[in-house]
């Protein structure tokens, strides 16, 4: 009976490692595609391929529970202001231009679908 327990644990650990590896690969692939898509959205929404459009990048961090992949702009605070709007210099308000939220929703849906496919 102890041998059966160790064999089952070995199989489960291999399965968990395989899923973790596949999930990390999916996250990296989707993050790179998402950064390119946000770059394109920013370029079309704000005109041209300026510094803001080129500022989108992907960062990977290793942790105990797996890899964390983050899509972010190298211009902190600016994406929030452009997405949600801000107060203008002369009073009043500048409306936000949604260019990040649609990409986020699409990436979450794709990630969930691909992880489910890997698990099955």
Steps between C-alpha positions, in 0.01 A plus 500: 500500500779756569638438151161580346488831687845606377414403141179704509683800647770470233240498221312796650821701541598434138153604386513819708845585363383444143198727552717767665745497209222516243325780688822703517554459125140604425534807725823610329357453150178686578680780684725571203202499266306723742782754523512520120124541485498779761786662310293494182188626682695784658653594166163509326315665791753773570641544150835380375757281668620733772676432826182389674416238236856364512507495881305173539713207609482160670677414825543147636562429869570163654324408824442192711160443345615545140584784266320833506472670164401867499417729211579859594598838368835652583314829556341448843166667557445606141301191392258555788447864406451425132269204564283666765524870420642781707452864599616745238738786559233769464225334698260247367570144415665300223310182418685171505566291193458130565792315344620262774179343639391325177842338464494392865159336464609321184822373660319372810253309284776352281710406804211322669413313181857388434559391862180295494618338175834412663335354810267283296 
